[in-house]
Each structure stands twice: as structure tokens, then as C-alpha cells.
Amino acid sequence: MEWGSESGAVRRYRIGGERRDGPAAAPQLEREALAQEPPADACGGGTRMRKRSGEGSGGASRGAGTGLSEARAALGLALYLLALRALVQLSLQQLVVRRAAVGHRGEFDARQARDYLEHITSIGPRTTGSPENEILTVRYLLEQIKLIEVQSNSLHRISVDVQRPTGSFSIDFLGGFTSYYDNITNVVVKLEPRDGAQHAVLANCHFDSVANSPGASDDAVSCSVMLEVLRVLSTSSEALHHAVIFLFNGAEENVLQASHGFITQHPWASLIRAFINLEAAGVGGKELVFQTGPENPWLVQAYVSAAKHPFASVVAQEVFQSGIIPSDTDFRIYRDFGNIPGIDLAFIENGYIYHTKYDTADRILTDSIQRAGDNILAVLKYLATSDMLASSSKYQHGNMVFFDVLGLFVIAYPSRVGLIINYMVVMAVALYLGKKLLQPQNKTATYTKDFFCGLGITLISWFTSLVTVLIIAVFISLIGQSLSWYNHFYVSVCLYGTAAVAKIIFIHTLAKRFHYVNASDQYLGEVFFDVSLFVHCGFLTALTYQGLCSAFISAVWVAFPLLTKLCVHKDFKRHGAGGKFIAFYLLGMFIPYLYALYLIWAVFEMFTPILGRSGSEIPPDVVLASILAGCTMILSSYFINFIYLAKSTKRTMLTLTLVCTIAFLLVCSGTFFPYSSNPASPKPKRVFLQHMTRTFHDLDGNVVKRDSGIWINGFDYTGMSHITPHIPEINDTIRAHCEENAPLCGFPWYLPVHFLIRKNWYLPAPEVSPKEPAHFRLVSKEQTPWDSVKLTFEATGPSHMSFYVRTHKGSTLSQWSLGNGTPVTSKGGDYFVFYSHGLQASTWQFWIEVQVLEEQPEGVVTVAIAAHYLSGEDKRSSQLDALKEKFPDWTFPSAWVCTYHLFVF
């Protein structure tokens, strides 16, 4: 018989009586209980007896031998979660599951790939337009490709092309802007059967890097892997059915320019039916498949079938495509501009040193290179011999649910199958709970009311838990101790995690003591298990309704607990929460909790480093506290019933409160420094320094303002608070003020991230005089027949420039010669154009058309151009070098020279 088919009083007396007098006494107690059962009262009251006749003999008193030992329960749960976490960690450290014979013909050799990697990174930072990128790296790649061509099997044919495209496009990344590129570099290799091929699969990496970083993981290691894959495939005696095109692109860090130039202009682009993009958001570890498609499930199946060391998740795909992570890859270009499906992979571990000087070859494990190479080689070979590649458009039918199991294998199925599975699980829960909730009223009044009151108590405990950690996080931020956990992640767990757990336990302890006064422990354990099941079922229904493939997680968190409940129900009913029940209960929860911890690791591996470079407007402690509170709610959900099964929670509450208090006091006292200069595990603070000279012109072309200084941006929430003690001149007295009439506040933003970083510092310094100054001039100003003004400009300058536009009142920017012809505004309403060129470039000439609705005496539009010197001698100044030397070793100051000119027309 189910719990829901008995009245509340019958249950309470049965539990107490059976333990006192044995099973034979139960019928008599049932009759006594039914005779004494009062009418239902308000929420939680039901048929509960506040004073029962059997209470004096101790038979009905709470916990008459039924309660769990608090110490054993708390220790057991803690050890259980730690064991699961250790299992997750073990799976993550096992990079290569099945190691191939080293040097075996036809197998990927990580030693050779590492040799490529070390040669590329030894060139140094490789910014687009620099000799290091355009000459030295290109020369090295061509030399290695030539050697590979000499060794290739006669079954194959290798063609090489160096492309130098020019073009422009608009993108909604970072609030929206337009990109223009001229004479940038792509090295393209086509490996095909001797008789040629009509279809191809593309492998893409980029060999350029951000300024001041050797770019080992982002993305030299990927190019090294591709070189080795090219060598292995070209020497193979196995014939390919289709071509494999290897694109080594030289301008990805310029916001995806080189991939756009290839897919929109290269003649081989028309052959491509699918692609694999190799990227990085961290340094080493496992490469994660975090995007696929769109809507090409056969590609996921190809990865599942071929990859030797799978690591993939549709959760990562949906999180990344939601825009939460401020990043993008060439995947977007091939998808949006080439209409080609693909697979996006990236290293995600140790994102603390991503895009810094610490991103060196020695930090990437050989096993990481081996597993990436094994996977890429296997998937490319699979696709290049697949019959589906030639007619890939026929297989475009919906999305796929896919996820790996501890890196051992991947489970994948169509989203429509997932939809059926999810609703079947929902129906099972509906039947299970419906049997209890929809019984005749006189039998289930207490259960129904207790269930909904339990639901309310659970939601209140979660809400107050979230509010509590947010209050702590806001306080920590206000006192200037934000990011104290950045170098000591356990501090955030001790502070926010324990506070969240303690608040949840506290609310339920109050409910147990003052609300559910006379209800049996077993009964309450049953109710709160059902409440957790109902909540997860609600999430499953909502996620499935939204069409999210990630709903499979909720399905796991509903199906396995429900099966566990049905399996242990009889034992729990007869013997209570004994050792056998606990063992089977935890065993049944093994899969959902293990996978939850697996995902939680990925979340923190990705988001913790990002919070250290997310700008000055997003309080990282608030974000991290919210994530930890959410994780606590999920992990505690099916353990809430243990609070009601346990005899007491006083010691657990005291321990958690003590840990949280100690962590709070240590954080407030400034004990934990957020950054690390440890060479083995650096976690640096990122600072951007631009030594600039600004010149402002009026409508007549006269200079109305000219100044010069070092513009300082800290890329995290702490601003310069940790820097000021080391460099006293950088303090709030030199905070930069916004030029209200100038686009983007009159500062030379390299990318339109002004809405993320509003705290700047401007330290006066002498003027800069680059040897190759930028030139900008108005070529013509024409009045069009449709009451607009067409302004044509031309500009020359360094490899990177930014162009800004702000229209005046009564004017609108109607069209221009950039992108697709339709101007795209950035956040805030101004227009931003990112420009770059290769080693040589012609004069950049373009026009804008301003629709004038109302003539203004101060002109119709304000434009500005900033020239960024990211390489060569012009990149440095003596003042900039002197200031950089003052920065402590736990910082990563990235510095360059720039000039800024503003005009009104």
C-alpha cells in the first residue's frame, strides 16, 4: 500500500505502534486512530493530532527510535559527494583513454605536433599585420607543408594556396559592430584523391595571437595538430572519397576576419559540406565539443562513431549560444555566411592564463595534444570517407541531444526522441503523484496539504538561501574584497556554499520543529522526497516546452530518483531509514549526482576565470554566489528528506555556520589575495595600458583640444584598488571622465566593450609620435537628391584601427559602403568599425550617408579614428615601459601606443 492511501493518523500510530508492540498491534492502533481522527485543519494540519492519547506512553512521540544519527548522516552524505567528485576528477585527468602505439604508421604522433607547436610559439606574439604573423609564421607553415607533400602517398594530391582577402561584414557580437579587413593572410591546403573531389570537409585553426601573448593554446596547438593530421592522412595508404581542406587562418583574433575572407571569397569554399573548428578558451586539458550543427544530427553521429576520446555536451552548446559567455569563434562565420554545418571544439581548462603571456607551449600536456589529434584525425577520416558528406543537406532534420559519460562514450539521440522520453518521464511522475493526490478526499486530505505546504517550504528555503548569499556577496563587494576567492576557489565554497546549505537546513529544521509537530519522520521524509521530485519534474516540463535539448538533465534527475523510490519503498515502509535504505538510496542517486558534479565542474572551470576578466560593471561575487546557490539547491534537493529523517540537525547547523563565519571574517579582513604570481599556477590580474595622444577638431577643422596620457583599464571588478599601493599615481584622482559629445566617450576603444568597463584611469604623459603616423581626411562631401549628405573618407595607418561615428540630433546614418550597406549600431547608439590589414595594404577608402532631417549649426555627424600600434617599434614608449615595470608580478599589463583624432562634419 502506498503512503498516500492511508490517513495521516493511521500512519503516525502505525509507525510508533509497530516499533513498540510489533505488527500484531497494528490493527488495534488503526482502529483507535480512525476513531480519534479529527477534521482537517489549515496548511499542514490535515488530520494531524497535536496531542495524541498514545503520547504519554512514548509510542507516538517523535523519533521513537526512527531518527537517523545526525553525525552519521552528515558524514555519509559528505563522503558520498566527495567520492563522486573524486571520480569526476579522475575521469578529467585521464586524458587519453586508449593510448596508440607511439610512432606507429597511420597514427597521430603528439611528439611531432609538439615540435610544430614549439617552433610556432618561439616566433613570439603574432598579431595580424606584424612580420611575425605575416612572414615568419607563414613561411614556417609553408615549409612544413612542403615537407609533408614530399612524403605523401601517391594516392593523394596536395594543393597549397596563400590567400590575401579584403572584405567587410557586420556582426552582433559585443553589442554589434562592423569589421573591415584588407590583405590579411590565409594558408589553405587541399588534400584530395589523385583524381580530384567534388566535396570537401574543412578543418580550421588560426595561427595569429592576441598582442603580447605567445598564443600556444589559442591557437598554435590547434594548427600544430592540423599539420600532424595532414601528415598522417597524406602518408596513409587508405584512399579518401572526398577532399580535406586545412585552413590556417591568420586573422581570427581580429574578430573572425580571416574565416570570413575564406568562406566568402576562396574558390575552394564552394566544395565544403561540413567543417571542424579548433579553438581554445583555456590552456590544455580536454577539448570540448561545445557547438554542432545547426540541425545536422549526422555530424554528431560522426563524432560519436569516430572520436577515440569523446568529450561533448549539448549543455555547453546551449549555454554558449545563449550569449552568456562573451566570446565567439569562426563557427559563427561558417554557419552564418557559408551556411555550412560543423563541429566546434575548444580546450577549456585553466582559463586564468588564456590570452596572457603565460599561454606557453610547456603548459600544454603532451596527452592533451595526443587526445585532440586522435579525435580530429579520426573524425576527419570518417567524414572524408562518408557517403553522407556529399549530400549533407538531406540529413538536416532537427537537433541532437548528446553528452559524454565521464569521457568514456557519448550518448546521442534526436531531440524529437528526447521529447518523447521527457514527456514519458513526466507522465510517470504524474501517475506516481496522482495516485497520492487524487485519492478520495477523506483519505488524502493531510497528504495533499502537507505536500503543498512542503513545496512552499522548499521554495522558501531556496529563495531565502539565494537572498542570504546575495546579501553576503553584495557586502563583500561593497567593502572592496571582491574576487577574494579567485586564487582560492575553496574560499567561495566555504563562504557562499556553506551559507546556502545552512540556510536551507535552518528553514527545514524550523518547519520540522514548529510546523510538523506530531508527524512521523518517515511520513515527512516521504512528503519531501515527493516535493523534490515534483520540482524537478516542473523544470523538466519547462525546459522541454522551451525546446531545449539540455532538458535531458532534468529527465535524469526525475527518472532515476523515481525508480530508486519505487525500489526502496517497501523496505523504507517496514524498517524506516536504516542502513540498507540509505545504501540503496545513495546507490540509486549515483547517476544523477555524478553527472551533476561533472557539469558543475565544467561550469566553474569555464566561469571562474571569466569572472576575473568580465569588466567593472558585473559584480563577480554576486554571479558566483548565485551559481553556488543554484548548485546547492540542486544537490540538496533529494537530501532534504534526510533533515526530517534525522534526529537533529543542530551539530550540522553549528558546523556550517562556524565554517561560513570563519570564511566571512577571513575574507573581510583581506586575508585572501585574489591574484597569483606562482609560476606553476599563475592567476594574473589583467590591465590594459594605452599611451595615447588625442586631438579634437571643431566644425571648421580647428584643433579645440589636445591631450596625451596613458589610458588604463582594469578588466575586472576590483579596478585599480590592488594596484594603487604599488603605483600610488594610479588612484581615483586621475579617473577618466567621459567626453559627452564624442562617440564612445572620446576614448580609443580597440573593441566596443565600453559598456562592460566604465571605470578608467587617465595618467598624464608626454605626446606620442609614431614613426608611421595615421592619416585621415575627408575626400568629398556631396548633397544627394534625397536630402542626405554623402561623406567619403580615406585613411592610412597601422594594422589595427577603430572608426567611430555619432550622428547629431536631427540626423540619421542611413547607409554606408561597409558590411552589407546597412549601418549597425553598437550598445549606446554609436557606430563602431573595426579595421585591420596585413603587412601591406592600400589606402582605406569608404563613405557614409547621413540623412539630414533638420540642419544643425554644430554639424550633422561626429567621427573619430583611433590608430593602434600593436607591434614593431611604434608599439612602445619610454613612459609606457617605465609604467609597466612598476606593475607587480601578479599582473599582466598589456600595453601599446595609439593616437585618436575626432572631427565634426
Secondary structure by P-SEA (a helix, b strand, c coil): cccccccaaaaaaaaaaaaaccccaaaaaaaaaaaacccccccccccccccccccccccccccccccccaaaaaaaaaaaaaaaaaaaaaaaaccccccccccccccccaaaaaaaaaaaaaaccccccccccccaaaaaaaaaaaaaaaaccccbbbbbbbbbccccccccccccbbbbbcbbbbbbbbbbcccccccbbbbbbbcccccccccccccaaaaaaaaaaaaaaaaccccccbbbbbbbcccccccaaaaaaaaaccccccccccbbbbbbccccccccccccccccaaaaaaaaacccbbbbbaaaaaaaaccccccccaaaaaaacccccbbbbbbccccccccccccccccccaaaaaaaaaaaaaaaaaaaacccccccccccccccccccccccbbbbbcaaaaaaaaaaaaaaaaaaaaacccccccccaaaaaaaaaaaaaaaaaaaaaaaaaaaaaaaaaaacccccccccaaaaaaaaaaaaaaaaaaaaaaaaccccccccaaaaaaaaaaaaaaaaaaaaaaaaaaccccaaaaaaacaaaaaaaaaaaaaaacccccaaaaaaaaaaaaaaaaaaaaaaaaaaaccaaaaacccccccaaaaaaaaaaaaaaaaaccaaaaaaacccaaaaaaaaaaaaaaaaaaaaacccccccccccccbbbbbbbbbbbbbbbcccccccccbbbbbbbcccccccccccccccccccccccccccccccccccccccccccccbbbbbbbcbbbbcbbbbbbbcccccccccbbbbbbbbccccbbbbbbbbccccccccccccccbbbbccccbbbbbbbccccccccccbbbbbbccccccccbbbbbbbbbccccccccaaaaaaaaaccccbbbbbbcbbbbbbcc
